[in-house]
Amino acid sequence: MSVYTSLSHTQIELFLSAYHLAPLKSYSGISAGIENTNYLLNTRQGDFVLTVYEHFNVDELSPYLGLLVQLSEHENFYPFPLPDSQQEYIQRLAGKPAVLFRCLPGKSVLQSTQNQCQSVASALARFHLSSPSLEFRKKNPRNIEWMQQAARQISPHLSLQDSILLEDELNYQLKHTEQHIAQGIIHADLFKDNVLFVGDQLTGLLDFYAACCDYYLLDVAILLNDWCVDEQGVFERPLQDVFMQAYKQLRKVTEQEEQCLPLLLRRACLRFWLSRLKHKLYPRVGEITQEKDPELFKKLLLQHRQFYAVK
């Protein structure tokens, strides 16, 4: 959610006129995230978030907005795209698709409490349980084939030690590509900066633009790799137990899924290590950008490899 597209006060006021929300009192760019351009808008009718999509065309974007509309029918913590006066969700701004959302209350946290961890676990379980009833079909674009391609692109830029680690982990993952465990719609990016809280109450699940169909336990692994890590980057196994207990109270996790979790924890590390390396090596130009450290996931991958190697 960096700012790649700079907008003027006049451009935003013209955009808001289609929603009968002008006049605009103030606006500011939101630096969190790395994919789309986001602005926080303050109007007389309240606060809104304007998102300009840097990668999606209208046809690519529509399924994600449709998913959010479906989800918001059952929970109030999903961002709901607002229709304009013509009942359209998508406008064009600076030649790109743009959508308006009402600003959800709360803020993200840097370190989660046990109560917050339980809250997001329950929300994720409910999301997974709703998956069969939702209309959304998109394969995971960050699958093993993507990892192979990214590794070939990135490996020449790595140290010898990191190249050996990357090759070894990729070979391990390639040996375990087919797992017969439950699949459905996953968020695929439910980091702490995509969840809002007021105290310990969950008030927002954001940024569904990586959503796809894959293993539910991969979604769990992605979340655990962010929520169960302390300020020094050490994975906290007791906090993982807290999360899994809350998740399993709503959605049954099979024994086979339990056995696959170590594999998927490592796969999630590999996926984000590679994507962050790509972003660091080939950055996009933006007015306000946020670069996320790939070393965090390399170190976490090493922890998982060591921990599960002796179990």
C-alpha positions in Angstrom: 0.0 0.0 0.0 2.7 2.4 -1.0 2.1 5.6 -2.9 3.2 5.1 -6.5 0.5 7.3 -8.1 0.6 10.9 -6.9 -2.9 12.6 -6.8 -3.9 16.2 -6.4 -6.6 17.7 -4.2 -8.6 18.5 -7.4 -8.3 14.9 -8.8 -9.5 13.4 -5.5 -12.4 15.9 -5.2 -13.6 15.0 -8.7 -13.4 11.3 -7.9 -15.4 11.8 -4.7 -18.1 13.8 -6.6 -19.3 10.5 -8.1 -20.1 9.4 -4.5 -21.6 12.8 -3.5 -18.9 13.0 -0.8 -17.2 16.3 -1.7 -15.9 18.6 -0.3 -12.6 16.9 0.7 -11.2 18.3 3.9 -7.7 16.6 3.8 -5.9 13.6 2.4 -2.6 11.8 3.0 -0.7 8.9 1.4 -0.6 5.6 3.3 2.9 4.1 3.3 2.1 0.6 4.7 2.3 -2.3 2.2 4.1 -2.5 -1.1 1.5 -3.3 -3.9 -1.2 -0.6 -4.4 -1.5 3.2 -3.9 -3.7 4.2 -0.9 -4.8 7.5 0.4 -6.7 8.3 3.6 -9.4 10.8 2.8 -11.1 13.0 5.4 -14.5 14.4 4.4 -17.5 15.9 6.2 -19.1 12.5 6.0 -16.2 10.7 7.7 -13.0 9.0 6.7 -12.5 6.9 3.6 -9.7 4.9 1.9 -9.1 5.5 -1.8 -7.1 2.6 -3.5 -5.5 3.0 -6.9 -4.6 -0.4 -8.3 -1.1 -0.5 -9.9 -1.2 -4.1 -11.2 -4.9 -5.0 -11.9 -7.1 -4.1 -14.8 -10.8 -3.9 -14.3 -11.4 -7.5 -15.2 -8.7 -8.8 -12.9 -9.9 -6.6 -10.0 -13.6 -7.4 -10.2 -13.3 -11.0 -8.6 -11.5 -9.6 -5.6 -14.1 -6.9 -5.0 -16.8 -9.6 -5.5 -15.2 -11.7 -2.8 -15.2 -8.7 -0.4 -18.8 -8.0 -1.1 -19.7 -11.6 -0.3 -17.6 -11.6 2.9 -19.0 -8.3 4.2 -22.5 -9.8 4.1 -21.6 -11.9 7.1 -18.9 -10.0 9.1 -18.5 -6.3 9.7 -14.7 -6.3 9.7 -14.2 -6.8 6.0 -13.5 -3.7 3.8 -16.6 -3.1 1.7 -16.2 -1.4 -1.7 -18.6 1.5 -2.0 -20.7 1.9 -5.1 -20.8 5.3 -6.8 -24.0 7.1 -7.9 -24.2 4.7 -10.9 -23.9 1.7 -8.6 -20.4 1.0 -10.0 -17.6 -0.2 -7.7 -14.7 0.7 -10.0 -13.8 4.1 -11.4 -10.7 5.3 -13.3 -8.2 7.7 -11.7 -4.9 8.7 -13.3 -5.7 6.1 -16.0 -5.9 3.2 -13.4 -8.7 1.4 -11.6 -9.7 3.1 -8.4 -12.1 2.0 -5.6 -13.4 3.8 -2.5 -13.8 2.1 0.9 -15.1 3.4 4.2 -12.2 3.5 6.7 -12.5 0.8 9.3 -11.8 1.6 13.0 -8.7 0.4 14.8 -5.0 0.0 14.0 -2.6 -2.7 13.4 -0.2 -4.0 16.0 3.6 -4.6 16.0 3.4 -7.3 18.6 0.2 -9.3 19.3 -1.3 -10.3 22.6 -2.6 -13.8 23.2 -6.2 -12.4 23.0 -5.4 -10.8 19.6 -3.8 -14.0 18.4 -6.9 -15.9 19.4 -9.2 -13.4 17.7 -7.4 -13.5 14.4 -7.3 -17.4 14.6 -11.1 -17.5 15.0 -11.6 -15.0 12.2 -9.4 -17.0 9.9 -11.2 -20.3 10.8 -14.6 -18.7 10.0 -13.2 -17.4 6.7 -12.0 -20.9 5.8 -15.3 -22.4 6.8 -17.2 -20.0 4.5 -15.0 -20.8 1.6 -17.2 -23.5 -0.1 -20.1 -21.0 -0.3 -18.1 -18.2 -1.9 -17.8 -17.5 -5.6 -14.1 -17.0 -6.2 -11.7 -19.2 -8.1 -8.1 -18.3 -8.6 -5.0 -20.5 -8.4 -2.2 -19.5 -6.2 0.2 -17.4 -8.4 3.0 -17.8 -5.9 3.1 -21.6 -6.2 6.1 -23.9 -6.5 6.5 -23.1 -10.2 6.7 -19.4 -9.4 9.3 -20.1 -6.6 11.5 -22.0 -9.1 11.4 -19.1 -11.6 12.1 -16.6 -8.8 15.0 -18.6 -7.5 16.6 -18.8 -11.0 16.3 -15.0 -11.2 17.6 -14.2 -7.7 20.2 -16.9 -7.1 23.0 -15.1 -9.0 22.7 -12.1 -6.7 23.0 -14.2 -3.5 26.0 -15.2 -1.4 27.2 -18.8 -1.9 25.7 -19.8 1.5 22.3 -18.3 0.7 22.3 -19.9 -2.8 23.0 -23.3 -1.2 20.2 -22.8 1.3 17.7 -21.7 -1.4 18.5 -24.6 -3.6 18.3 -27.1 -0.8 14.9 -25.8 0.5 13.5 -25.6 -3.0 14.5 -29.2 -3.7 12.8 -30.2 -0.4 9.6 -28.4 -1.3 9.6 -29.9 -4.8 9.6 -33.4 -3.3 6.4 -32.6 -1.3 4.3 -30.6 -3.8 1.2 -32.9 -3.7 -0.5 -33.1 -0.3 -4.0 -34.5 0.0 -5.3 -32.0 2.5 -8.2 -29.6 2.6 -8.1 -26.7 0.1 -10.2 -23.6 -0.5 -10.0 -19.8 -0.6 -7.1 -18.4 1.5 -6.1 -14.9 2.3 -2.4 -15.7 1.6 -1.1 -12.5 3.2 -2.6 -12.1 6.7 0.3 -10.3 8.3 -0.2 -8.1 11.4 -0.3 -5.0 9.2 -3.4 -6.4 7.5 -5.4 -6.7 10.7 -7.0 -3.9 12.7 -7.8 -3.9 16.4 -9.5 -1.7 19.0 -7.8 -3.0 22.1 -8.2 -6.8 21.7 -11.3 -6.5 19.5 -10.6 -7.4 15.9 -12.1 -4.6 13.7 -10.6 -5.2 10.2 -9.2 -7.9 7.9 -7.6 -6.1 5.0 -5.8 -6.5 1.7 -7.4 -9.6 0.0 -5.5 -9.0 -3.3 -3.3 -12.1 -2.8 -6.4 -14.3 -2.1 -6.3 -17.5 -4.0 -7.2 -21.2 -3.7 -4.7 -23.3 -1.9 -4.3 -25.4 1.3 -6.0 -23.9 4.3 -3.0 -24.9 6.4 -0.7 -22.8 4.1 -2.8 -19.8 5.1 -2.3 -20.8 8.7 1.4 -21.2 8.2 1.7 -17.7 6.6 -0.1 -16.2 9.6 2.0 -18.1 12.2 5.2 -17.0 10.6 4.3 -13.4 11.3 2.1 -13.4 14.4 4.3 -15.9 16.4 7.6 -14.1 16.1 9.1 -12.0 18.8 10.9 -8.6 18.4 14.2 -10.5 17.9 12.8 -12.6 15.1 12.5 -15.8 17.2 9.6 -18.1 16.5 7.4 -18.5 19.7 6.1 -22.1 19.7 3.8 -21.5 22.7 2.1 -18.7 20.8 1.6 -21.1 17.9 -0.2 -23.5 20.3 -2.5 -20.6 21.4 -3.3 -19.8 17.8 -3.9 -23.5 16.8 -6.1 -24.2 19.8 -8.4 -21.2 18.9 -8.5 -22.1 15.2 -9.3 -25.7 15.9 -12.2 -24.8 18.2 -14.0 -23.7 15.0 -12.5 -25.7 12.2 -11.3 -29.3 12.6 -7.7 -29.9 11.6 -7.0 -33.4 10.5 -4.0 -35.5 11.5 -2.7 -35.3 8.0 -2.9 -31.5 8.1 -1.1 -31.4 11.4 1.7 -33.5 9.8 1.9 -31.1 6.9 2.2 -27.9 9.0 6.1 -28.0 9.4 6.4 -28.4 5.6 4.0 -25.4 5.0 5.7 -23.2 7.6 8.9 -23.7 5.6 7.1 -23.2 2.3 5.6 -19.9 3.5 9.1 -18.7 4.6 10.5 -19.6 1.2 7.7 -17.8 -0.7 8.1 -14.5 1.3 11.9 -14.7 1.3 11.8 -14.9 -2.5 9.2 -12.2 -3.0 11.0 -9.8 -0.7 14.3 -10.5 -2.4 12.7 -9.7 -5.8 11.3 -6.5 -4.4 14.6 -5.5 -3.0 16.6 -6.3 -6.1 14.0 -4.9 -8.5 12.3 -2.1 -6.6 9.4 -0.1 -8.1 9.6 3.7 -8.0 7.1 5.3 -5.6 6.6 8.6 -3.8 6.2 6.7 -0.5 7.4 3.2 -0.5 8.0 0.5 2.1 10.7 -2.1 1.7 10.3 -5.3 3.8 13.4 -7.1 5.0 13.9 -10.5 3.3 16.4 -11.5 6.0 13.5 -12.0 8.5 12.2 -14.9 6.5 15.5 -16.4 5.7 16.3 -16.5 9.5 12.8 -17.9 10.2 13.3 -20.6 7.6 16.5 -21.7 9.2 14.8 -21.9 12.6 12.0 -24.2 11.2 14.6 -26.3 9.4 16.6 -26.8 12.6 13.6 -27.3 14.9 11.8 -29.9 12.8 15.0 -31.7 11.8 15.5 -32.9 15.4 11.8 -33.8 16.0 
